[in-house]
Amino acid sequence: MLTRRTFFRTGAAAAITGAVAVTALETGAVPGRGRVHELLGLAGPDGVVPDVPAGPVVSGTFASRARRTEVGYSIVYPHGYAAGARLPVVLALHGRGGDHRSAVNDLGTDHFLSAAVRSGTPAFAIATVDGGTDSYWHRRADGTDPGAMIEQELFPLLAARGLNTRRYGVLGWSMGGYGALLQVLQRKVPPVAAGAMSPALWHRYADVQPGAFDGIADFDRNQVLGRASGFRDVAVRIDCGRDDPFAGAAHDLRAELHADGGQQPGLHTGGYWRRMLPDQLRFLGTKLVG
């Protein structure tokens, strides 16, 4: 028979156990917080592509010596501006598994750009390029070098089309978010502003995604954490969902750089990146005009 005392003891134990489980889940001591938050509607809404006309998108290819392959690119102009308009440019770096089409096809960047300009953000173009599906936007042991491709091959092409590559911005998500930050440290002419959404960052080589680096020396050489002096003259915005696996490192780098942005409800998903795009584009467009 369940006595009154046993009932209360059992209930108290269950309450304590439940509280411990919730604490462990929320602090990350056990996995699954992101999935629980998603099921409870606590991961935030997916961003919606604006219902506004998109501007022209010019796409093409070029033979890249730095990447040793044919490389695709696209230039996205805001609605109301012709292809070839003389504008500042933001370089958009895709995530792992993506290519130059991802910014438009997956995120709707062409519509978001037009909406940003329509709402008062100074006009600029967005340039995208194939960086390699898992290059992580740095020189690899096989000799391929997406960074050199950008600096030596893509930028001259963009300049020939009238875009300002001397005062430019850079934006990326996931692998490309890390790549956007790396551009600040490795380009001869760094961007004036860098925006990163859910950047793929790790404090330790032991934790990295397999294939992201060619060894610990490569990881150390291309680390962005702990190099705040290299960002001194660049405006930086870093956004990351609180249930994203990179949330901790993104928070640490944002604090280290005193960067704009924040940690919002969200996962490592296209829905989160679409939600953050308006703020990121507004930030970059404003910084481009000085």
Backbone as a ProteinNet text record, in pm:
[ID]
protein_1_A
[PRIMARY]
MLTRRTFFRTGAAAAITGAVAVTALETGAVPGRGRVHELLGLAGPDGVVPDVPAGPVVSGTFASRARRTEVGYSIVYPHGYAAGARLPVVLALHGRGGDHRSAVNDLGTDHFLSAAVRSGTPAFAIATVDGGTDSYWHRRADGTDPGAMIEQELFPLLAARGLNTRRYGVLGWSMGGYGALLQVLQRKVPPVAAGAMSPALWHRYADVQPGAFDGIADFDRNQVLGRASGFRDVAVRIDCGRDDPFAGAAHDLRAELHADGGQQPGLHTGGYWRRMLPDQLRFLGTKLVG
[TERTIARY]
84.6	0	88.9	51.1	125.5	79.6	167.2	132.4	148.9	89.8	98.6	245.2	323	465.1	540.5	512.9	581.1	543.3	413.9	366.1	443.5	456.7	524.9	673.4	733.3	874.8	896.6	807.2	819.5	800.2	700.8	676.1	791.9	849.3	963.8	1081.8	1104.6	1216.3	1196.7	1070.4	1042.4	1064.9	1024.9	1042.7	1190.7	1267.6	1411.9	1476.9	1437.2	1492.7	1459.9	1333.6	1293.9	1371.6	1392	1466.9	1610.7	1670.1	1808.4	1815.7	1716.1	1715.9	1703.6	1613.8	1597	1724.7	1786.1	1911.9	2019.6	2031.7	2132.9	2106.6	1980.1	1944.2	1976.5	1939	1957	2103.5	2183.8	2326.2	2408.7	2347.3	2421.8	2494.5	2472.4	2538.7	2491.1	2368.2	2318.2	2270.3	2280.1	2240.9	2089.8	2047.2	1906.6	1833.8	1902.1	1832.8	1772	1848.7	1799.9	1673.6	1669.7	1551.3	1430.9	1454.3	1345.4	1293.4	1384.3	1342.8	1266.4	1309.5	1239.9	1097.5	1083.4	951	859.3	917.5	838.6	818.6	873.1	860.3	949.4	1060	1149.9	1274	1281.1	1397.2	1379.3	1268.6	1245.3	1186.5	1119.7	1058.2	1161.6	1131.4	1214.8	1196.1	1304.3	1293.4	1218.4	1143.9	1063.6	1121.6	1140.7	1192.5	1094	1138.7	1047	975.7	850.5	770.3	789	909.5	942.5	1013.9	1011.3	1081.9	1232.5	1293.2	1438.4	1502.8	1625.6	1701	1767.9	1842	1908.9	2020	2038.8	2148	2228.5	2356.6	2446.6	2536.9	2538.3	2619.8	2715.2	2823.4	2920.2	3021.5	3125.3	3232.5	3366.9	3471.1	3606.7	3697.9	3804.6	3901.9	3993.3	3988.9	4065.9	4195.4	4306.3	4435.1	4449.8	4396.9	4411.1	4332.4	4217	4136.1	4150.2	4219.3	4247.6	4120.1	4022.7	3896.9	3818.9	3711.4	3620.1	3532	3524.6	3456.5	3335.9	3223.5	3104.3	3093.8	3029.5	3007.9	2874.3	2821.6	2701.6	2716.9	2657.5	2650.4	2503	2460.9	2321.3	2309.4	2220.9	2196.8	2059.6	2044	1911.8	1814.3	1687.4	1583.9	1595.3	1584.6	1595.6	1733.8	1829	1965.7	1995.9	2057.3	2089.3	2212.9	2220.7	2343	2457.6	2566.7	2677.9	2679.8	2579.3	2577.3	2700.9	2752.6	2872.5	2830.7	2854.2	2809.7	2920.6	2913.2	2996.1	2954	3038.4	3007.8	3031.5	2944.6	2961.7	2983.1	3090.3	3120.1	3047.3	2965.9	2889.9	2951.7	2995	3063.6	2968.3	2948.8	2853.1	2904.1	2810.5	2842.8	2889.5	2921.3	2970.4	2865.6	2912.5	2823.4	2754.4	2776.3	2710.4	2795.5	2744.9	2819.3	2768.2	2806.6	2771.6	2621.2	2545.3	2399.9	2325.9	2393.7	2326.6	2265.5	2334.3	2285.2	2147.1	2124.4	1994.9	1897.6	1941.6	1850.1	1807.1	1897.6	1867.3	1820.3	1875.1	1845.2	1760.7	1746.6	1667.9	1734.8	1866.9	1941.9	1906	1867.3	1829.8	1709	1610.8	1493.2	1526.7	1606.3	1644.2	1723.8	1811.1	1888.8	1797.5	1704.8	1612.1	1527.7	1483.6	1404.4	1486.3	1614.7	1700.5	1717.7	1742.7	1761.8	1631	1520	1389.5	1361.3	1410.8	1383.8	1483.7	1578	1667	1814	1850.6	1992.5	2060.7	2177.1	2247.8	2269.9	2252.6	2256.4	2396.1	2400.7	2524.5	2488.2	2587.4	2569.6	2626	2582.6	2635.7	2700.2	2823.4	2895	2916.9	2883.9	2903.2	2995	3061.1	3157.1	3171.2	3207.1	3230	3362.5	3353.9	3475.9	3520.6	3442.5	3469.7	3374.6	3319.6	3213.5	3259.7	3388.7	3436.9	3577.6	3604.1	3736.7	3761.1	3655.2	3662	3739	3738.9	3784	3929.5	4014.7	4157.3	4241.3	4367.3	4458.1	4467	4458.7	4460.6	4590.7	4612	4736.2	4753.5	4644.5	4655.6	4691.6	4712	4753.4	4639.7	4515.9	4403.8	4387.1	4347.1	4345.6	4229.1	4113.7	3998.9	4026.9	4108	4139.7	4215.1	4313	4387	4296	4203.4	4107.2	4026.1	3981.8	3903.5	3987.4	4106.5	4188.7	4247.1	4293.2	4367.6	4280.8	4166.3	4085.1	3944	3874.3	3737.5	3734.5	3815.8	3810.1	3842.1	3943.1	3962.4	3841.9	3775.4	3655.1	3545.2	3525.6	3422.7	3455.8	3583	3624.7	3601.6	3626.7	3605.7	3458.6	3370.7	3226.6	3178.7	3271.6	3236.5	3210.9	3231.5	3207	3329.6	3305.8	3413.9	3471.4	3587.8	3652.3	3760.8	3776.7	3872	3806.8	3677.7	3601.2	3482.7	3497.1	3399	3365.5	3260.2	3220.7	3220.6	3206.7	3201.7	3100	3025.7	2919.4	2930.1	2902.1	2902.4	2821.7	2787.6	2712.6	2779.4	2782.4	2842.5	2989.4	3027.5	3164.8	3200.7	3106	3130.4	3136.1	3069.2	3080.9	3222	3280	3421.5	3507.3	3476.9	3554.4	3548.2	3431	3417.1	3510.2	3518.8	3608.1	3754	3783.9	3920.9	3965.7	3871.2	3905.7	3966.5	3917.1	3967.6	4116.5	4157.5	4295.2	4389.6	4340	4429.2	4432.5	4341.8	4344	4437.6	4510.1	4598.2	4519.4	4401.5	4308.2	4189	4183.6	4074.3	3942.2	3831.1	3700.7	3683.1	3593.9	3562.9	3463	3390.1	3291.3	3276.5	3255.9	3238	3118.4	3031.1	2915.6	2921.6	2902.3	2906.9	2781.7	2717.3	2602.4	2641.7	2628.9	2662.3	2800.2	2904.3	3035.8	3088.5	3146.2	3202.5	3335.9	3331.2	3447.8	3472.1	3599.2	3636.3	3754.1	3751.4	3864.6	3980.7	3947.9	4050.9	4044.4	4161.1	4167.3	4097	4099.5	4038.3	3888	3827.1	3681.7	3635.8	3727.8	3689	3614.1	3535.1	3467.8	3571.5	3562.1	3659.1	3668.4	3790.5	3813.3	3821.7	3791.3	3794.4	3936.8	4031.6	4171.4	4259.4	4381.6	4473.4	4569	4536.3	4619.5	4620.8	4683.2	4680.9	4755.7	4863.6	4936.8	4849.8	4772.8	4681.2	4571.6	4521.3	4420.1	4474.6	4594.2	4654.4	4680.5	4725.4	4757.5	4633	4519.1	4395.7	4294	4341.1	4253.6	4215.4	4091.1	4048.5	4029.4	4004.3	3995.1	4132.7	4136.9	4262.6	4346.9	4286.3	4361.4	4288.8	4246.9	4164.3	4233.1	4364.5	4433.8	4416	4396	4377.2	4242.9	4150	4015.6	3998.6	4106.1	4097.2	4020.8	4043.6	3984.6	3866.7	3810	3700.3	3576.6	3461.6	3334.8	3289.2	3253.9	3219.3	3084.5	3002.5	2877.1	2874.7	2848.1	2842.7	2709.7	2628.8	2502.6	2506.2	2450.9	2447.7	2330.8	2258	2146.5	2195.6	2115.7	2160.6	2170	2097.4	2103.2	2190.5	2271.9	2366.7	2491.1	2549.6	2671	2788.1	2784.6	2894.1	2862.9	2754.2	2710.7	2816.4	2880.4	2978.5	3097.6	3155.2	3272.2	3234.7	3115.1	3070.5	3054.4	2998.4	2983.8	3120.2	3216.5	3349.3	3418.1	3406.3	3470.1	3400.6	3267.6	3195.5	3239.8	3256.3	3301.5	3445.8	3527.8	3669.2	3684.8	3600.7	3610.9	3521.7	3437.8	3336.8	3251	3214.9	3143.8	2994.9	2927.8	2782.8	2724.2	2591	2523.4	2476.3	2453.7	2406.6	2374.7	2319.1	2277.7	2126.5	2058.9	1912.9	1861	1733.6	1676.9	1699.5	1749.3	1772.1	1863.8	1859.2	1939.5	2034.5	2110.8	2204	2129.9	2043.2	1952.5	1938	1893.2	1863.7	1754.1	1658.9	1552.7	1607.1	1705.2	1767.7	1845.1	1920.9	2001.4	1912.2	1800.6	1707.5	1651.4	1628	1577.2	1678.9	1806.4	1910	1957.9	1926.9	1976	1939.3	1816.8	1787.4	1880.9	1906.6	1996.4	2139.2	2181.8	2318.2	2336.3	2241.1	2252.8	2246.9	2162.1	2154.9	2288.3	2345.1	2474.6	2582.7	2591.6	2697	2677.9	2554.9	2530.4	2562.6	2529	2557.9	2708.3	2781.8	2925.8	2999.4	2945	3012.8	3020.4	2922	2921.3	3008.1	3065.4	3158.3	3090.1
-119.2	0	125.2	222.9	349.3	441.4	459	546.6	692.2	780	924	968.9	915.3	953.6	906.6	782.7	729.4	809	846.5	924.3	1055.6	1126.8	1256	1239.9	1134.5	1108.8	1078.7	997.4	962.5	1084.9	1166.3	1288.5	1384.2	1399.2	1488.5	1438.7	1307.7	1250.4	1271.8	1255	1274.8	1419.5	1510.8	1653.2	1688.5	1634.2	1660.3	1601.9	1478.5	1414.7	1494.6	1542.9	1623.7	1752.6	1817	1943.2	1920.8	1811.4	1779.5	1753.6	1681.1	1650.9	1777.6	1868.7	1994	2077.2	2082.7	2158.2	2101.4	1968.7	1904.8	1932	1929.6	1955.8	2099.4	2193.5	2334.8	2376.1	2313.9	2349.2	2274.2	2178.6	2103.2	1983.1	1951.1	1834.8	1705.7	1705	1594.2	1652.1	1576.2	1629.9	1636.7	1713	1713.7	1841.7	1942.8	2066.7	2133	2136.5	2200.4	2135.9	2002.1	1930.5	1957.9	1959.9	1988.6	2129.9	2226.6	2364.7	2378.4	2303.6	2307.6	2254.3	2142.4	2083	2172.9	2248.2	2336.8	2475	2496.6	2626.1	2733	2691.7	2785.8	2817.1	2763.8	2786.9	2908	2976.8	3095.4	3060	3154	3128.7	3126.6	3055.1	3060.9	3195.9	3249.6	3370.8	3345.1	3444	3431.6	3523.3	3469.5	3549.5	3661.6	3786.8	3899.1	3889.4	3928.6	3928.7	4062.3	4082	4202.8	4159.7	4241.2	4204.5	4196.2	4096.6	4083.2	4156.1	4199.5	4262.7	4159.2	4205.1	4112.4	4033	3911.6	3825.3	3784.2	3817.5	3782.7	3669.2	3561	3445	3407.9	3343.3	3299.3	3205.8	3175.7	3089.2	3146.3	3104.2	3134.2	3018.9	3001.6	2897.6	2947.6	2882.7	2926.6	2847.2	2918	2853.8	2822.5	2910.3	2891.1	2770.6	2744	2629.6	2511.8	2532.8	2425.2	2362.8	2446.7	2398.8	2515.5	2485.8	2588.1	2632.8	2761.7	2816.9	2899.6	2877.7	2956.5	3076.3	3180	3299.4	3362.3	3444.2	3522.2	3660.1	3759.4	3894.1	3930.9	3966.4	3998.8	4150	4211.2	4354.9	4379.4	4489.1	4519.6	4561.7	4542.7	4583.5	4734.1	4768.2	4908.3	4946.5	4855.9	4879.4	4781.2	4830.9	4746.1	4661.9	4547.6	4469	4554.3	4559.5	4644.7	4777.9	4803.1	4928.3	4937.8	5058.9	5081.8	5094.7	4988.9	4980.7	4923.3	4950.4	4872.7	4726.3	4637	4495	4425	4329.5	4238.8	4099	4036.2	3899.7	3804.3	3713.3	3617.8	3478.9	3421.3	3292.1	3183	3081.4	2975.1	2879.9	2802.4	2702.4	2571.3	2476.4	2345.4	2276.3	2224.7	2157.4	2250.2	2380.7	2476.3	2518.6	2616.7	2673.8	2816.1	2877.2	3017.5	3040.7	2935.4	2949.3	2946	2904.2	2882.7	3010.3	3122.5	3247.4	3283.4	3258.9	3289.4	3172.7	3053.4	2938.8	2894.9	2900	2849.9	2959.5	3079.7	3185.6	3298.2	3306.3	3414.8	3550.2	3551.4	3674.6	3784.1	3746.9	3848.7	3929.4	3862.4	3933.1	4010.2	3949	4018.6	4145.7	4140.8	4259.4	4370.9	4337.5	4439.1	4498	4412.4	4461.2	4554.7	4521.8	4606.6	4744.6	4747.5	4875.4	4953.3	4885	4952.2	5017	4956.1	5009.2	5116.2	5151.6	5262.3	5229.2	5102.7	5065.7	5111.5	5175.6	5215.9	5096.7	5119.9	5011.4	4952.1	4821.7	4750.1	4622.4	4561.2	4433	4321.7	4200.5	4082.9	3992.3	3951.7	3860.8	3727.6	3620.8	3486.8	3407.5	3306.4	3229.8	3090.1	2994.2	2857.8	2851.8	2820.5	2809.2	2666.2	2570.2	2429	2381.2	2262.7	2217.4	2201.8	2171.2	2156.1	2213.1	2323.6	2386	2463	2508.5	2599.2	2726.6	2761.8	2891.5	2925.4	2823.3	2849.7	2754.2	2787.3	2706.4	2565.5	2466.2	2327	2258.6	2142.2	2069.1	2029	2016.8	1980.2	2099.5	2216.8	2335	2424.4	2378.9	2465.3	2574.6	2694.1	2808.3	2901.4	2883.9	2970.9	3117.6	3145.2	3284.2	3351.6	3282.8	3337.6	3352.8	3259.6	3271	3399.7	3430.3	3552.9	3676.1	3682.2	3802	3822.5	3714.8	3727.6	3709	3644.6	3612.4	3672	3654.1	3705.3	3857.3	3916.7	4061.4	4137.5	4099.3	4167.8	4156.3	4040.5	4023	4118.7	4129.9	4219.1	4364.6	4401	4539.2	4574.9	4478.9	4503.6	4527.5	4479.6	4502.1	4626.7	4703	4830.8	4828.9	4714	4705.5	4752.1	4811.2	4864.2	4753.6	4703.8	4596.9	4651	4781.5	4841	4865.9	4895.9	4912.3	4816.6	4701.8	4595.6	4534	4456	4381.5	4232.8	4153.2	4008.2	3950.7	3851.5	3787	3636.8	3558.8	3413.4	3345.4	3220.4	3141.4	3005.3	2953.3	2824.3	2822.7	2729.4	2728.7	2864.2	2926.1	3057.9	3168.5	3149.4	3246.9	3250.7	3132.4	3125.6	3187.7	3155.1	3209.2	3360.9	3418.9	3564.5	3627.6	3567.2	3619	3601.3	3488.6	3463.2	3563.4	3610.4	3710.4	3834.9	3871.5	3990.7	3976.3	3857.7	3835	3805.6	3758.9	3707.6	3786.4	3881.3	3957.2	4077.4	4107.9	4224.5	4352.6	4359.8	4469.6	4408.5	4421.2	4357.5	4427.7	4359.8	4424.8	4533.2	4627.5	4729	4674.9	4569.1	4510.2	4362.1	4283.8	4139.8	4095.3	4017.2	3961.4	3810.3	3748	3601.8	3551.1	3452.5	3385.9	3241.7	3202.3	3066.3	3022.6	3103.9	3067.9	2937.5	2854.3	2726.3	2751.6	2760.1	2794.7	2686.8	2659.3	2565.7	2622	2599.6	2638.8	2540.9	2411.8	2306.9	2225	2185.9	2102.8	1969.3	1918.4	1788.4	1788.8	1906.7	1915	1945.9	1966.7	2017	1913.5	1963.6	1878.5	1806.8	1674	1603.6	1665.4	1691.4	1748	1898.8	1965.7	2112	2166.1	2092.8	2134.3	2013.8	2041.4	1935	1893.2	1925.3	1891.2	2005.7	1982	2082.6	2209	2195.5	2314.9	2400.4	2334.2	2405.8	2475.5	2408.5	2466.7	2590.6	2578.4	2691.5	2809.1	2779.2	2883.9	2961.9	2896.2	2958.1	2984.7	2990.6	3020	3168	3198.3	3338.4	3381.2	3285.9	3317.6	3355.7	3453.8	3495	3586.6	3645.5	3732.4	3866.4	3920.6	4041.6	4158.8	4169.5	4284.2	4289.1	4173.7	4170.5	4223.7	4242.3	4291.8	4438.5	4503.7	4634.3	4736.8	4741.6	4845.7	4795.9	4682.7	4622.1	4612.6	4656.5	4640.2	4495.6	4431.8	4289.6	4268.4	4185.2	4140.5	3988.5	3927	3781	3743.2	3664.4	3613.3	3461.4	3403.7	3257.9	3215.8	3114.3	3063.8	3001.6	3014.1	2964.7	2812.7	2742.2	2596.6	2546.2	2633.3	2597.7	2535.4	2432.4	2373.8	2470	2578.5	2675.6	2795.6	2789.1	2904.8	2949.9	2855.8	2892	2965.6	2911.7	2975	3108.3	3115.3	3240.9	3348	3310.4	3404.7	3454.9	3363.6	3401.6	3497.2	3471.1	3559.9	3695.1	3695.9	3823	3908.1	3844.8	3917.7	3965.1	3880.4	3914.4	4035.6	4043.6	4151.9	4270.7	4257.2	4359	4384.1	4275	4281.7	4303.5	4350.6	4359.2	4219.2	4212.4	4084.3	4030.4	3900.6	3841.9	3695.2	3641.5	3501	3497.9	3455.4	3455.4	3311.6	3292	3158.2	3108.7	2988.4	2938.6	2819	2751.4	2633.7	2663.7	2564.4	2578.3	2543.6	2636	2606.7	2726.4	2698	2804.8	2897.4	2843.4	2926.5	3033.1	2996.1	3094.9	3197.6	3154	3247.7	3345.1	3296.8	3388.3	3490.5	3447.3	3541.4	3650.9	3616.7	3713.1	3797.6	3758.7	3830.2	3979.1	4018.4	4162.8	4244.8	4198.4	4271.6	4271.3	4159	4149.9	4241.5	4241.6	4325.3	4474.3	4509.3	4648.2	4691.5	4605.7	4633.9	4655.2	4563.8	4572.7	4694.3	4716.3	4829.3	4962.6	4974.6	5098.6	5120.8	5015.1	5028.2	5056.4	5009	5030.1	5176.8	5255.2	5395.7	5481.6	5423.5	5494.8	5579.5
0	0	0	-80	-88.9	22.5	122.3	232.9	191.8	277.1	249.9	249.5	344.7	353.5	230.2	188.3	69.2	-53.9	-60.4	-174.9	-186	-75.7	-79.4	-105.7	-48.6	-75.7	-223.7	-278.3	-419.7	-507.5	-472.4	-549.6	-542.1	-422.9	-407.6	-488.1	-483.1	-558.9	-708.4	-753.4	-895.8	-935.5	-846.7	-877	-884.9	-789	-788.6	-913.3	-945.2	-1064.8	-1189.5	-1197	-1311.8	-1319.7	-1206.1	-1204.4	-1247.8	-1199.3	-1239	-1388.8	-1440.7	-1584	-1667	-1625.4	-1697.8	-1692.6	-1574.1	-1561.1	-1651.1	-1649.9	-1734.7	-1881.8	-1920.5	-2059.8	-2097.6	-2012.5	-2044.4	-2043.9	-1960.5	-1955.1	-2057.4	-2127	-2227.2	-2171.5	-2043.5	-1985	-2051.3	-2100	-2181.1	-2313	-2421.7	-2552.5	-2568	-2669.3	-2705.2	-2676.7	-2618.2	-2584.1	-2707	-2816.9	-2937.8	-2989.7	-2988	-3036.9	-2947	-2814.8	-2722.3	-2743.8	-2756.6	-2779.9	-2911.9	-3012.4	-3140.7	-3126.1	-3054.7	-3036.6	-2954.1	-2860.6	-2775.1	-2835.6	-2955.4	-3020.2	-2960.4	-2896.4	-2830.8	-2913.4	-3035.6	-3120	-3210.7	-3197.7	-3279.1	-3414.6	-3477.7	-3607.8	-3719.1	-3826.1	-3945.9	-4014.7	-4067.6	-4145.7	-4275.2	-4319.7	-4441.4	-4548.3	-4667.7	-4778.1	-4809.5	-4815.9	-4838.4	-4972.7	-4972.9	-5095.4	-5167.4	-5217.4	-5293.9	-5421.2	-5525.1	-5648.6	-5624.3	-5682.6	-5674.7	-5791.5	-5771.4	-5878.9	-5968	-6067.1	-6159	-6090.9	-6137.8	-6092.5	-6215.1	-6213.9	-6323.8	-6277.7	-6353.5	-6316.5	-6429.4	-6393.9	-6493.3	-6430.9	-6504.5	-6455.1	-6498.5	-6429.7	-6473.3	-6432.2	-6508.5	-6478.6	-6367.6	-6253.3	-6137.2	-6123.8	-6130.1	-6103.9	-5955.3	-5871.1	-5726.6	-5676.7	-5738.5	-5697.8	-5792.7	-5904	-5999.7	-6055.1	-6082.4	-6136.9	-6195	-6264.4	-6312.3	-6195.8	-6176.1	-6059.6	-6103.7	-6038.9	-6067	-5974.6	-6023.7	-5941.7	-5979.6	-5891.3	-5919	-5856.6	-5922.1	-5867.6	-5856.8	-5737.3	-5708.6	-5690	-5767.6	-5758	-5695.2	-5622.1	-5567.3	-5677.3	-5652.3	-5747.5	-5774.5	-5901.8	-5941.5	-5990.1	-5978.9	-6026.5	-6138.3	-6243.1	-6356.9	-6328.3	-6393.5	-6388.7	-6442.1	-6367.2	-6406	-6334	-6248.6	-6172.8	-6084	-6072.2	-5990.4	-5844	-5769.7	-5631	-5543.4	-5413.4	-5320.6	-5328	-5279.6	-5290.2	-5157	-5129.2	-5016.3	-5072.1	-5031.2	-5071.2	-4977.4	-5031.6	-4951.1	-4965.8	-4854.7	-4854.6	-4805.1	-4887.4	-4857.7	-4749.7	-4697.8	-4597.6	-4659.2	-4573.3	-4615.8	-4703.6	-4815.8	-4909.2	-5007	-4993.2	-5080.6	-5197.7	-5273.8	-5384.6	-5407	-5519	-5540.3	-5553.3	-5579.3	-5593.6	-5460.4	-5354.8	-5226.5	-5169.2	-5184.7	-5126.7	-5179.8	-5308.7	-5369.6	-5353.1	-5388.5	-5390.5	-5251.2	-5154.3	-5020.4	-4924.3	-4938.7	-4843	-4899.5	-5032.3	-5090.8	-5078	-5083.9	-5061.4	-5161.7	-5282.7	-5381.7	-5334.5	-5275.7	-5224.2	-5096.2	-5008.7	-4885.6	-4915.8	-5016	-5051.7	-5101.3	-5188.5	-5239.1	-5127.2	-5032.6	-4920.4	-4832	-4812.2	-4729.6	-4792.3	-4922.7	-4991.7	-4994.3	-5016.8	-5016.9	-4881.4	-4772.1	-4638.3	-4596.4	-4684.7	-4655.3	-4640.5	-4643.6	-4638	-4766.5	-4757.2	-4880.1	-4973.3	-5102.5	-5200.5	-5214.2	-5231	-5261	-5335.2	-5395.5	-5462.6	-5374.5	-5399.8	-5330.4	-5434.1	-5409.3	-5498.5	-5427.2	-5495.6	-5440.9	-5533	-5477.6	-5556.6	-5497	-5580	-5533.3	-5456.7	-5327.7	-5248.3	-5227	-5278.6	-5249.8	-5141.7	-5157.9	-5068.1	-4923.4	-4901.9	-4764.7	-4747.8	-4815.7	-4810.6	-4681.4	-4618.4	-4504	-4536.5	-4664.4	-4713.1	-4678.9	-4670.1	-4647.4	-4732.7	-4746.7	-4828.1	-4770.9	-4861.1	-4818.3	-4858.2	-4800.7	-4823.9	-4970	-5044.2	-5186.1	-5274.5	-5212.7	-5288.2	-5331.1	-5319.9	-5356.3	-5250.8	-5295.9	-5205.5	-5239.1	-5171.9	-5199.3	-5170.6	-5069.7	-5038.5	-5150.9	-5206.5	-5319.9	-5440.8	-5458.8	-5568.7	-5556.6	-5435.3	-5413.8	-5445.2	-5390.1	-5400	-5539.7	-5602.2	-5727.1	-5851.8	-5837.7	-5955.3	-5949.4	-5838.1	-5830.6	-5821.9	-5735.7	-5718.2	-5846.9	-5924.5	-6053.4	-6145.6	-6143.8	-6225.7	-6179.2	-6048.6	-5995	-6023.9	-6009.4	-6036.2	-6182.7	-6272.3	-6414.9	-6446.1	-6358.7	-6376.3	-6302.8	-6249.7	-6189.8	-6040.6	-5974.8	-5831.1	-5752.5	-5637.8	-5555	-5467.6	-5505.1	-5428.5	-5336.2	-5331.4	-5238	-5102.2	-5106.4	-4982.5	-4991.6	-4931.1	-4948.4	-4812.7	-4813	-4694.8	-4724.7	-4620.9	-4638.9	-4541	-4588.3	-4511.4	-4532.2	-4428.6	-4445.3	-4337.6	-4363	-4265.9	-4252.4	-4130	-4098.6	-4143.2	-4230.8	-4283.1	-4340.8	-4409.8	-4468	-4365.4	-4250.2	-4142.7	-4088	-4069.1	-4032.3	-4141.6	-4267.5	-4379.1	-4385.8	-4354.7	-4355.6	-4252.9	-4135.1	-4031.5	-4071.1	-4135.3	-4178.8	-4284.2	-4367.6	-4468.7	-4405.5	-4289.5	-4220.7	-4192.4	-4154.2	-4111.2	-4226.9	-4339.5	-4443.1	-4572.5	-4592.9	-4716.2	-4703.4	-4812.1	-4813.8	-4791.2	-4854	-4828.2	-4754.9	-4623.2	-4548.5	-4572.1	-4547.5	-4561.4	-4455.9	-4483.1	-4382.5	-4281.5	-4320.4	-4230.6	-4261.4	-4157.1	-4172.2	-4090	-4153	-4084.2	-4086.2	-3971.3	-3962	-3893.2	-3955.5	-3895.1	-3865.5	-3739.8	-3696.5	-3745.6	-3723.8	-3777.4	-3717.7	-3802.6	-3760.3	-3690.1	-3557.8	-3477.3	-3372.2	-3349.4	-3244.1	-3164.6	-3034.8	-2950.9	-2965.1	-2983.5	-2983.4	-3111.4	-3158.8	-3278.8	-3257.4	-3134	-3105.7	-3132.2	-3137.1	-3152.3	-3294.8	-3388.1	-3519.5	-3601.4	-3695.6	-3792.8	-3876.8	-3894.5	-3978.3	-4117.2	-4161.7	-4293.3	-4296.9	-4184.9	-4185.2	-4193.2	-4137.8	-4139.1	-4170	-4214.5	-4256.3	-4145.3	-4022.2	-3908.9	-3809.4	-3695.9	-3590.1	-3629.5	-3707.9	-3751.5	-3843.1	-3930	-4018.9	-3937.8	-3836.5	-3748.1	-3677.1	-3620.6	-3549.4	-3643.2	-3763.7	-3860.9	-3903.3	-3903.9	-3953.3	-3842.3	-3719.3	-3606.5	-3606.6	-3573.6	-3562	-3417	-3327.9	-3186.3	-3132.7	-3044.2	-2984.5	-3071.2	-3174.2	-3265.2	-3282.4	-3172	-3174.3	-3242.2	-3232.3	-3292	-3442.7	-3505.7	-3649.7	-3695.2	-3601.7	-3633.6	-3594.5	-3555.6	-3491.1	-3574.9	-3703	-3787.3	-3869.8	-3832.2	-3907.9	-3819.2	-3871.2	-3800.1	-3815	-3703.5	-3705.5	-3638.2	-3700.6	-3639.2	-3641.9	-3527.2	-3516.1	-3451.6	-3522.4	-3469.6	-3467.6	-3361.6	-3353.6	-3266.2	-3308.8	-3229.4	-3099.7	-2994.7	-2864.4	-2860.9	-2949.5	-2953.9	-3068.4	-3121.7	-3226.9	-3162.6	-3223	-3163.5	-3155.4	-3233.5	-3229.8	-3140.8	-3064.3	-2986.4	-2886.2	-2819.1	-2717.6	-2775.1	-2881.1	-2942.5	-3006.7	-3067.1	-3127	-3019.1	-2905.8	-2793.6	-2748.3	-2736.8	-2689.5	-2786.2	-2916	-3012.9	-3016.6	-3008.5	-3007.6	-2888.3	-2771.5	-2653.3	-2670.3	-2727.7	-2748.6	-2839.8	-2941.9	-3040.2	-3006.5	-2901.3	-2871.7	-2995.9	-3061.4	-3188.2	-3166.3	-3271.5	-3272.3	-3287.4	-3280.4	-3295.7	-3162.6	-3157	-3032.9	-3048	-2941.1	-2937.5	-2920.6	-3025.7	-3027.8	-3020.8	-2990.5	-3004.7	-3147.6	-3162.3	-3297.9	-3302.4	-3415.1	-3443	-3558.4	-3598.7	-3710.3	-3839.2	-3881.7	-3992.9	-4085.3	-4206.9	-4301.4	-4251	-4175.8	-4120.8	-4027.4	-3944.5	-3855.6	-3937.2	-4036.3	-4115.4	-4191.9	-4243.9	-4310.4	-4211.3	-4089.4	-3988.7	-3957.3	-3961.7	-3925.7	-4044.1	-4165.3	-4283.1	-4284.9	-4253.3	-4257	-4168.8	-4047.2	-3957.9	-4010.9	-4064.8	-4117.8	-4238.8	-4329.7	-4450.1	-4415.2	-4319.8	-4275.7	-4214.2	-4132.6	-4069.8	-4176.1	-4271.2	-4372.4	-4463.5	-4508.9	-4597.5	-4533	-4405.2	-4333	-4317.8	-4289.5	-4270	-4402	-4512.6	-4641.9	-4681.4	-4638.6	-4679	-4588	-4482.9	-4395.1	-4290.5
[MASK]
++++++++++++++++++++++++++++++++++++++++++++++++++++++++++++++++++++++++++++++++++++++++++++++++++++++++++++++++++++++++++++++++++++++++++++++++++++++++++++++++++++++++++++++++++++++++++++++++++++++++++++++++++++++++++++++++++++++++++++++++++++++++++++++++++++++++++++++++++++++++++++++++++

